Amino acid sequence: MDNLDSTIAGNVARLRERVEAAARRAGRPADAVTIVAVTKTFGPDVVEAILRAGIADIGENRVQELLVKADVVRGPCRWHLVGPLQRNKAGKVVGRVHLLQAIDGLRIAETVDRIAGERGVRAGVLLEVNTSGEASKHGVAPGEAPGAGEQLARLAHLDFRGLMTIGPLSGGPEETRRCFRELASLAEAMRRATGLALPELSMGMSDDFELAIEEGATMIRVGRVIAGDRPVSTA
């Protein structure tokens, strides 16, 4: 095992221990939580080391970076687009990714639905909700989320699987918990309104994933705890 593989494998093992402990505190099994390794600015070699360490879900923030890596990474993996998707780039990823995690409104959802229909596929999506209310973040407002969810549920070529949020930049652990709890409450209300299972709650990153798991996350999106500090992007 080379140094990269050894480092990644050790980081993944420690992460799994923390995930298991957080899940135990919440009375949940550790395998109820999917780890999505976010590899923004890291090369394909890091992605492949993560896959060898046993994590099969890889997240990217940008369409172009995802496509470049998807073309060269060996071995099966499930790609997630975790950053916002522009309508003019939707055609590049529909049918190529496992889950579009940051659908932040009806217009992009309708575009994805149309393209998926033309290609004869169903596109897995999450609705992004801005539970922190911070202007720097994408996503629908919590008050708009139930209506947006009902609209997504009516689109025939979407596999609407749940909700996603990003924790607040400030406010401490209690504000973070509040944001995560609000997402879980919105998901439950949408299940009742739409009749859909909506099994996924994607919330929690490297600094707050344990809180997210305690509040019901089924997916966490983590980068630094697996791959270390990001290289400086030249994009």
Secondary structure, DSSP 8 states (H G I E B T S, - for coil): --HHHHHHHHHHHHHHHHHHHHHHHTT--GGGSEEEEE-TT--HHHHHHHHHTT--EEEESSHHHHHHHHHH--S--EEEE-S---GGGHHHHTTT-SEEEEE-SHHHHHHHHHHHHHHT--EEEEEEB-TT--TTS-SB-GGGHHHHHHHHHT-TTEEEEEEE----SSSHHHHHHHHHHHHHHHHHHHHHHH-----EEE---TTTHHHHHHTT-SEEEESHHHH-S------
